[in-house]
Amino acid sequence: MDSHQQELRRAATEAFFESLDKLQETLNVDGQPLPVPPPKTAPNQGESEPEISLATLEQAVADIEQFMQTREGS
């Protein structure tokens, strides 16, 4: 990786952490930690998580591959 890319990554990392700090300040205005919601419970016996079909998964992979090819060509 060349030094320009390293500098861009360093700057992006720094900006990301600054944004996290600002978000924490915004959400934690009164100095109290935010309440953590209880974990999601398992679905009831009558309910089930939606299943992803093989065709949907294959299409998602194809879309990602196409996206990566267009990014490499830029």
N, C-alpha and C positions, 0 to 999 in steps of 0.2 A: 504494500500500500504506500502510495507516495505521501509526502509530507503535507500536501494540500488537503488530501482526504483525511489525514489524521487530524489536521487543524479543524476541519469542518466537523468531524465527529466530536472532538473535544469541546468545541463551541456549542454543539447541539446538546451534549451531555450537561454542560454547565447551565444552559438555558432551561433544560428539563428540570434540573434540581432547583433552580431558582423558582420555577413555576410551582413545583411541589411545595416549597417553603411558603410562597404566597397563598396557595390553596389552604395549607394548614393554618396560616394566620387568619384567613377569611372564615374558615369553618370553626375555628377554636377561639372566637372573639373574647368570650368571657373567661378563658383560661381553664374551662372545664372540658374534659374529654367528651367526645361525642358518644352517645349510647350506641352500642353495637346491636343490630337486630338479631333475634334468635336465628339459628340456622334453619334452613328450609327443611321441613320434614319430608319423609318419604311419601310418595303419592298413596292415596287410599287404594284399596284393592280394586275398586271399580275404575280408577284412573290409571293412565299409563303415560309415560313420556312419549312424545311423538318419535317415531322411528324414521331414520333417514334411509331411503331406498338406495340400492346400489347404483341405479341410474343417476340419481341426484348427486351422489358422491363422485361418480365418474365425471359428471358435468362440472362440478366444483373444481376437481383436479385439472380438467381441461382449461377452465377459465383462469386458474392460477398459472398454469404453464403459458398460456397466451399472454397474460399480463407480464410474466417474467421475460418473455421473449421481446415484448415491446419495450420494456425497461432497458434491456441489454442493447437494443438497437438505437436507443437515444443517445 
